[in-house]
Amino acid sequence: MSFEERFTIEVMYRKETEIRSIAEFLGRSPNTVSREIQKHSINGEYNAAKAKQKSQAKRWRAKEQCLKVAMSSFLCVFVEERLGKPYRWSPKQISGYLKRELNIICSPKAIYKFAENRCLEHLLFWGWNKHKSCRKRGHWKTPKDGRKYIDQRPETKEAGHLEMDFIVSKESPWVLLVVVDRFAKKTWIRKLPNRKRDTIRAALSSMFHGVALQSITTDNDLAFTCWRELEVLLNTSIYFTHPYHSWEKGLVENTNRWIRCFVPKRRNIESVTEEELNEIHAFLNDRPRECIGFKSPTSYYYELTSVLLEG
């Protein structure tokens, strides 16, 4: 609203003109004029000059919040560091971490604005990830070997319920075995030379030795035809998604999408080094996650398992 309009409101309002008449004279909505008088009146008196000053101060505070990162040297360094390697946090994760751990209020919008003004868009997810995927469709037959499907899976509110899948490559038989805790979001990744029964049994046995598992959810991969042996080995129940319904284990599928940012589809998985696996583990497990209150999966999983051990 311009100063001339505010001055008109001041003069007409002092003459006790009705708000609808003022709005009709200015060509404005009565609600606009009413809000203007309510927000910018001081001690019940409306003054055009003071109303303009209050409006400008409000706009400046809003602008200052959007530029909060740029106006703080600490936040500039912190945000740019967390956006880049090896962290690659999203603006929302940075905002949640600052509020939770450092008691600093900084909105995701302010971080996006900072990235745009400093030409850091390439550090945001769509700047460094070029992977695109699409849903696969197909026809299927349900195996009838006594396996339990996801419809029978119990509800979970504790750690120990896992989702499991493979990341494969056309270049070699080597695979990545990916396991994610459904509640704590913690991820385990193991590079395997093949998907044979003995290899899978040995890998899962070493990964979860001494760990109390509640259930495992996986797809109908031929590698899991030995599910009965795995149930006995891990002392847990294994549930299967319906054929070609990979979205029923959406957490591990989404995790695979993040891993594909580091290991593209056409790459030979045998060439993945331990240093790269450690980097992927740090990326997935040490970042704050909004779904668990901006805690990191590693610390949250440790909290949950500690409670279980104490109990």
Buried (B, 14 or more C-beta within 10 A) or exposed (E): BEEEBBBBBBEBBEEEBEBEEBBEBBEBEBEBBBEBBEEBBEEEEBBBEBBBEBBEEEEEEEEEBBBBBBEBEEBBEBBBEBBBEEBBBBBBBBBBBBBEEEEBEBBBBBBBBBBEEBEBEEBBEEEBBEEEEEEEEEEEEEEEEEBBBBEEBEEBEBBBBBBBBBBBBEEBEBBBBBBBBBBBBBBBBBBBEEBEBEBBBBBBEEBBEEEEBBBBBBBBBEBBEBBEEBBEBBEBBBBBBBBBBBEBBEBBBEBBEBBBBBBEEEBEBEEBEEEEBEBBBBBBBBBBBEEBEBBBBBBBBBBBBEEEEEE
